[in-house]
Amino acid sequence: MPVCIVQSKTALKVRVSFIAHRIYSSELRILRIMAMTKSADLSLVLKSLDGMHMLVAALPHAAEGEPAERHSFQTEVFAMAKDALSRWQTSAAEEIVITIASHAEEEIKVNTLKEQARMIIAAEEEAVADVKAKTDALAAARSEIALASKQHSDVEVLKKQESTLFSQRKESRDSAVFISESMLNMLKSGGWEDSETQDEAIEAVMTFLTRIDAEPAMVAAVPGCFKLKPEARGEFDGVVEEGISTAIASHIERLTDDVAKSSRALDLVTAETLGLWAILDLDRESATIAECDLSSAEDSLTAASAKRVQAGKVVASQDKIVAIKGKMITSQKTTIQELTDTSEALERLCLGGYTVELLEADEKMGEPVVVEKMDVDTGVPCSMAVDLECISAEVLPVAMVA
């Protein structure tokens, strides 16, 4: 046999052996993938059925073998597991419907509470504005009191001054009237009882005339005129007497006018004092009312603030309820998805079909193989080419052993 033929057979033997090894490895990988997927599905189902001890114990046995080869107990286990999952799915679906409806109701409640809270906040803001207005009103009332009090105090001072002046003028007039009607008349009529009384009267008249700035000659003529009895007085004495009477009468008239003026001024300032006192009393009453209004407004503000705080707490509490309901919906959706995944896994276990992984493995088998560092001569004449697809599966182990 030629050497080239021997070399070609050797090369072909090596190539067939390598291809067979690759096919065998791919089959092993497929089996591993199938085993891993089936194990994952079984674990998922067993986890969902945790607590149902009989099914958990029986399901691994029920999942063994192909569907056509399973006996009635295995089929019944799958049916029981499907029935349990179906009940749970129905219950979970009903629960999430109830929870969603409850969540919607709680959201309506929280929106209503928030609207009420906004109204309470608006009421509090109005109460704050009312307190400010009442505070300003009280400050204005107190300013009016201060102004009225000052005006009243000023008028009281003026009233005291006018009263003092009136008293002084009235006293001066009364003193002059006393001198005229008592001392002067006694001297003019000669009705003194003794010389001592006469001298006292003369001295009083002279002092009075001096005080009212009468003419010095008239003052000097008083003793000479009134030392004599009326019937003993001469014509000059009569002139002196008439002059004295006229001077004193004129002075009394002036004093009476002054008293009248002072009386009118005192009446006016007294009336003004009374008016300002009435105004001050009204201002004080207004301030008292303003204080009561401010106190009431502050009480209203306190109540409004308390309502706002309470409303905030209620809204926060309702927000928590809504959040809890939302988390419950999320959790129930997760549970439903887990039950759906479990049902699908149970169905795969029941049907025994894992075709997706097989197809994936088949696609990987089509990848090219690179043979590196092959020591044999792989050059084969065209007449010696071999169709590898014709190699049957039965020869693969032989080729791999060889």
Secondary structure, DSSP 8 states (H G I E B T S, - for coil): --HHHHHHHHHHHHHHHHHHHHHHHHHHHHHHHHHHHHHHHHHHHHHHTTT-HHHHHHHHHHTSS-GGG--HHHHHHHHHHHHHHHHHHHHHHHHHHHHHHHHHHHHHHHHHHHHHHHHHHHHHHHHHHHHHHHHHHHHHHHHHHHHHHHHHHHHHHHHHHHHHHHHHHHHHHHHHHHIIIIIIHHHHHT--SSHHHHHHHHHHHHHHHHHTT--HHHHHHHHHHHSS-GGG--HHHHHHHHHHHHHHHHHHHHHHHHHHHHHHHHHHHHHHHHHHHHHHHHHHHHHHHHHHHHHHHHHHHHHHHHHHHHHHHHHHHHHHHHHHHHHHHHHHHHHHHHHHHHHHHHHHHHHT--HHHHHHHHHHHTS-----S--S-----GGG---GGG--GGGHHHHHH-
